[in-house]
Amino acid sequence: MRPDLTIKDARLNGECLAQPLNGPSKGGLRAARPGPSKGHFQRATSGRKHPLAPKPPLKGWHRATFEGVSRGHLANDVVIVSGAWVFRFAKSEWGRVALADEVRVLDYIAEHLPLQVPFPIAREADAIAYQLIRGEPLTRWLFGSLDDAAQQHIADQLSAFLQALHAMPALDGIRVVTPGQRRTFIEQTLTPHLMKYQVGYMRQLFDDALRVNVFDYTPCLVNDDLALYHILVDVNTRQINGIIDFGTAHFGDPACDLGCLIQHFGEGFVSRMLATYPAAQGLLRRARFGALVVELDWVAQGIDRNDSWFLMAHIGNTRDVRFPV
């Protein structure tokens, strides 16, 4: 594939370094790195040949500009070139850390899951590039427009995806998150900003979870951000085409993935998955807890990073949580 599109830098300084993905720089698809940096993309170094990896490999540098940067993302600026390639550039030090974590996870899981996930064919400390996974976000309107059979098929696809992800063996270098860490961060960050009854709600939520031993689980690999905008659906085939964004993936509670689905789609959606993921039934109590905690967590992240996007990220979700938690 040799598209003849060069995209121009839309950052404030208007300059970047660019690199052709497919051979010489004349008219080729260019990988763009915003900012006047001397850095360069490195090829994936895992040594494995992956079916998503393009050939020939990345070559040579030259100076260029591009446009079309999307900044409506929490951690990255995103460029899509010629409808075929995705370039992501970390916005901050936090974004760089998340990107590095994501690359480690993607290198580990890419060949072992039943749905497409990004496979970085180029990366450096603050940027990665991979082939575009096509599809529309699984919004409530899109899901609601499908007939019952198509809705069930999507639930079955997510069920198979989560079972495969949760079965991945432990691997050094992928972070581990514990409930205690999360509670401490949330309470310390939010307490100064909440009314008295809200502080009571927050503390009671965690205390009740501890009282019923809700944190008794065996850690496994989780995505921890199965938001509607990370689940891409082919509207023609009416099935999931891929899952994107593993920047929050870690070894932790498998129920957090179900909790995220409850938070975005409601427990009625998750109940569709139980027939093909029977072990999920035992995760529901913790998943309900997670669906409630995720709102606190995102607000805390927004305050901690002084970023209003985190404060509003979950407006418009379809959540129904069945009590008691």
Helices and strands as residue ranges (DSSP letters): E 16-20, E 30-34, E 42-43, E 62-64, E 76-81, E 85-90, H 93-109, E 122-124, E 127-131, E 136-137, H 140-144, H 148-166, H 179-190, G 191-193, H 196-211, E 220-222, G 228-230, E 231-234, E 239-243, E 250-252, H 255-265, H 267-271, G 278-283, H 284-305, H 308-312
